[in-house]
Amino acid sequence: MNHPHRLIPGRARTGIALAAISLLAACGGSDGPAAVPEETRLQDSRTFTADATATTFTAMAAAAGDVIDMSTTSRWAGVLGGAGYHVEVPKNWNGKLVMYAHGYAGTGAAVGVSDPAIRRYLVQNGYAWAASSYSKNYYDVRAGVEDTNALALEFTNIAAKNSRPLAAPTKIYITGVSMGGHITAAAIEDETQATAIHKVKYNGAVPMCGVVGDTELFNEFAAMQVTAQALAGLPNYPTDKWADINTLVTSTLFTTFPSVPTAKGAKYLSVLKNITGGDRPMFDLGIAFGGVFGYAWGVFGSDGTVSGLLNKNVLDTNAYTYTIAGDVAGSTALNATVLKLTAATDANRLRTDGLRWIPKVNGEFKIPVVSIHTLGDLYVPFSMEQTYQKRVAAKGNSAWLVQRAIRGVSHCDFTVAEQATAFDDMVKWEGGGAKPGGDDVMTAATVAAPTYGCTYTNNKLGADDSPSFVGALRAATLGIPAAVCPAS
């Protein structure tokens, strides 16, 4: 593609583009830059509907330890810009607002609101919270950021409309899970501040089980797929034709998927471990008991457009080197035969009408961030935290990031206590307290230690935990031996 700036170094080009977009925003007033026609994509032709009849939602039932009657909160529901919303404000509001970003909600036409797992904790501590359904489903992080920000900006108007005039929040925090973790991390980035239509300056963030490596997750899925194909003897089969060979590859690598591998499958699981964060506790349990690797396996075969969010292939596996533990010759052979995918250079470029189609997490922020991730997660693997750490460190912002490993075996299976502790520690830090503790996510020997993740894991279930989810997958069924981790 011919372009007058192609001889300018990439970092400088990005800076020029951001400066230009910032200028547009400045000229466009408080509502952001005027829309500039852009190319269309499949996602733009899809229609979604929020429930326009909902005006409120149910109060939480009382629980032991409550100091505030949960039925006395102000609770408002509605639709804003095509997105449904929930807003809850306690009577003794502390002036602070927490925005919650939900995870991937599928591809259906109806959009729906999810309330935060730490809802009771927030209300009992005086926080108001708000959550958007987003105006679009699919993996539309751009819509998630814009609609979450728009709701934050509309908070006082919603309150006034419902006969409870409120002052503007003194602080606004953001937290979210999975895709919502991506939304959380992207919302605080400098690039988002420059290019978003709805601009919110957050004071702190807690991304949880988040896609904090943005499109690197899709590269990781692709790496999982091409190595599976290669070890099954089909290295050059077109990756977007995965459906043709899924059954054959699966039966070649597993006697029972995914918990009982064949000899070749054992090599594959070694490669998978190294792709997803290296040797670490809970990986084997994640495979055996619910690391939702089947979900990752189920997204193989992508054409690189992320189901029509992009128009061009974004997948790139050229940076990967694959390792089969204890098998140098096998590792060398795998790397020599495996298919390498290369992304179109402008697949996820900066846009002239707002955020990138898949917003970036560049590590450019200067507010407190506490990120938590389960070690057994194989859908949004622990390696996302390693990617995040590298990017943040490269930008010189490590002082603003704390990361914690949680000894869960599935995707986002945190206890409420683990989530509330991370949020509380972030707020105390943001309020002038000391930087809270975290885990080293980069040193291989540290991550591989049998006790890794013990410090911030809290297996105690509270009133708002789901025993069938957190309990069965972790403390109740799998347990953590007292000799390895202290009882919690």
Number of C-alpha atoms within 10 A of each C-alpha: 5 5 6 6 11 10 8 11 9 11 9 11 14 15 12 14 17 21 14 15 23 19 15 19 20 14 12 14 10 11 12 22 22 15 12 9 9 9 7 11 15 12 19 11 8 14 12 15 17 23 18 13 9 14 13 15 14 9 15 13 11 14 13 7 8 13 11 17 16 19 13 11 19 18 21 19 22 20 21 19 12 18 27 25 27 24 26 26 25 22 16 14 18 16 16 16 26 24 23 30 32 24 23 15 19 12 14 13 14 16 22 20 20 18 18 22 19 20 18 23 20 21 24 18 16 19 21 27 26 26 26 31 30 31 24 29 24 18 22 22 31 24 22 29 29 24 27 29 22 19 26 26 16 13 19 17 15 19 19 12 9 12 9 13 12 15 11 15 17 10 17 20 25 29 27 25 26 23 26 27 29 30 35 35 34 31 30 27 21 18 25 26 19 22 28 25 24 21 21 19 15 21 19 26 29 31 31 29 33 31 32 33 25 24 19 18 20 24 22 23 24 26 28 22 25 27 23 27 27 21 21 19 15 18 19 13 15 15 21 12 13 19 12 13 15 18 10 14 20 20 15 19 24 18 14 11 16 20 17 14 19 17 12 14 24 15 22 25 22 17 23 23 22 18 21 25 23 21 19 23 20 24 28 16 20 23 23 17 21 20 30 21 22 14 12 19 19 13 15 21 19 18 17 25 18 21 14 18 21 20 21 18 19 22 26 20 20 13 11 13 14 22 22 20 15 10 11 11 9 16 17 14 14 20 16 11 16 21 23 19 19 15 16 15 11 12 18 21 16 20 17 19 18 23 24 20 21 23 29 26 27 21 28 20 24 17 19 25 31 26 27 28 30 28 31 33 28 28 23 31 28 28 27 22 25 20 23 24 22 17 19 20 16 13 12 14 16 17 13 19 24 21 24 25 25 28 30 32 29 31 26 25 24 28 26 25 21 20 21 18 15 25 25 17 20 27 21 14 19 20 13 8 11 11 17 15 13 18 19 17 21 16 11 13 11 16 21 14 12 13 17 24 26 19 17 20 21 20 23 16 17 13 13 17 18 14 16 10 15 23 20 14 21 24 19 16 11 14 16 19 10 9 8 11 17 12 13 13
